[in-house]
C-alpha cells in the first residue's frame, strides 16, 4: 500500500516515518505538479503548483492508514495554509494524496473525527495523486546524511 503526505519540508516527514514500524519504504518528491519533472528550484518558485511530499510504502498488516494519519497529524499543524514551522510557501502546504480510491473516504472520515481537537478549521488538502516526481538524490534521506540539518519536526523521541 502507498500514500503520499505533505507537511512542510519533506526531509522531516521522511525522517519521522523512517522510524515508524510498518513503513517499508520512503522517498521524497513533488506531488501534483503542473510541469513535468520539476526541479527543486522550479517548485520553490511557486510556478509548478507542486507540493513537497513523501511517498510512503507501508505494510497494512502492521500499520493501518488511520495509524499513519494519526502519526502525520501529530507532527504537522493542519490549520495553517502554505506554512509548517519556518517553511513558508505553496510547496509547504499540508496534503494527503491517495492512489487507492478507497483511501479517500478513510482520510475524510479521519479528518472529521479529529476536527474537534482543533480550534481552527483543518485545511489539509486531500486529493487523488495526479503525478509524483522523485526529488533530486541529495534530498533523499537528507537528515540521515546530514543529522544536524534543519527540520521543523521534533525527532528527539527516536534519537
C-alpha positions in Angstrom: 0.0 0.0 0.0 1.1 3.6 -0.5 0.1 7.1 0.5 1.7 10.5 -0.2 2.0 13.0 2.7 2.9 16.7 2.6 3.6 18.9 5.6 6.4 21.4 5.2 9.9 20.4 4.2 9.8 16.8 3.1 13.1 16.0 4.9 11.4 15.9 8.3 8.3 13.9 7.3 10.6 11.3 5.6 12.9 11.1 8.6 9.9 10.8 11.0 8.2 8.0 9.1 11.5 6.2 8.7 11.3 5.3 12.4 7.7 4.0 12.2 7.1 0.3 12.3 5.3 -1.0 9.2 6.7 1.7 6.9 8.6 -0.3 4.3 10.0 2.4 2.0 10.1 6.2 1.7 11.3 8.7 -0.8 10.7 12.4 -1.2 9.4 14.2 -4.2 7.0 16.7 -5.7 3.2 15.9 -6.0 0.7 17.2 -8.4 2.9 19.4 -10.4 1.6 21.4 -13.4 5.0 21.0 -15.0 6.5 17.5 -15.8 9.6 16.6 -13.8 10.1 19.9 -12.0 13.4 20.7 -10.3 13.6 21.8 -6.6 14.2 25.4 -7.8 11.1 25.3 -10.0 9.0 24.0 -7.1 10.3 26.7 -4.8 9.4 29.4 -7.4 5.7 28.5 -6.8 5.1 28.2 -10.5 4.6 24.5 -10.6 1.8 24.1 -8.1 3.6 21.1 -6.7 4.0 20.3 -3.1 7.0 18.8 -1.4 5.8 15.4 -0.2 6.9 11.9 1.0 5.9 8.7 -0.7 5.2 6.0 2.0 5.0 2.4 1.1 3.6 0.5 4.1 2.6 -2.9 5.2 -1.2 -2.8 6.0 -0.8 -5.9 8.2 1.5 -3.9 10.5 0.2 -0.4 10.3 -3.2 1.0 9.1 -3.8 4.1 7.1 -5.6 5.5 10.1 -2.5 5.0 12.3 -0.3 6.6 9.6 -2.7 9.6 9.6 -2.6 9.8 13.4 1.2 10.0 13.3 1.1 12.5 10.4 -1.4 14.9 12.2 0.7 14.6 15.4 3.7 16.3 13.6 2.0 19.0 11.5 -0.3 21.9 12.1 -3.2 21.1 9.7 -4.8 24.5 10.3 -2.2 26.6 8.6 -2.2 27.4 4.9 1.1 27.1 3.0 3.2 27.0 6.2 4.7 24.5 8.6 7.3 25.7 11.1 9.7 28.1 9.4 8.7 26.7 6.0 6.5 29.1 4.1 5.2 28.8 0.5 2.7 26.9 -1.5 5.1 24.0 -1.8 4.9 23.6 2.0 1.1 23.2 2.3 -0.2 20.2 4.1 -1.7 17.5 2.0 -2.7 13.9 1.7 -2.6 12.4 -1.8 -4.0 8.9 -2.4 -3.7 6.4 -5.2 -6.3 3.9 -3.9 -9.8 5.4 -4.4 -10.9 3.6 -1.2 -8.5 5.7 0.8 -10.3 8.9 0.1 -13.2 8.1 2.4 -10.9 6.8 5.1 -8.9 10.1 5.0 -12.0 12.3 5.1 -13.6 10.3 7.9 -10.4 10.6 9.9 -10.3 14.3 9.5 -13.9 14.6 10.6 -13.1 12.6 13.7 -10.1 14.7 14.7 -11.5 18.1 13.8 -13.0 18.8 17.3 -9.4 18.6 18.6 -8.6 21.9 16.8 -9.8 25.4 17.4 -9.4 26.4 13.8 -10.5 24.6 10.6 -8.3 21.8 9.2 -7.1 23.0 5.8 -5.0 20.0 4.8 -5.5 19.2 1.2 -7.0 15.8 0.3 -6.9 14.7 -3.3 -6.0 12.0 -5.7 -2.4 11.9 -6.7 -2.2 13.2 -10.2 1.6 12.8 -10.5 4.7 12.4 -8.4 8.3 13.2 -9.4 11.0 11.9 -7.2 13.2 14.8 -5.9 16.9 15.1 -6.6 19.2 12.5 -5.0 20.7 14.9 -2.4 17.2 15.3 -0.9 16.7 11.6 -0.4 17.3 10.5 3.3 18.7 14.0 3.7 18.6 14.1 7.5 20.3 10.7 7.8 23.1 12.1 5.7 23.0 15.5 7.5 21.9 14.8 11.1 22.3 18.5 12.0 20.2 19.7 9.1 17.1 21.9 9.5 13.9 20.1 10.5 10.6 21.5 11.7 9.7 18.2 13.2 10.9 17.1 16.6 12.6 13.7 16.1 14.1 13.5 19.6 11.8 10.7 20.7 13.5 8.5 18.2 17.1 9.5 18.8 
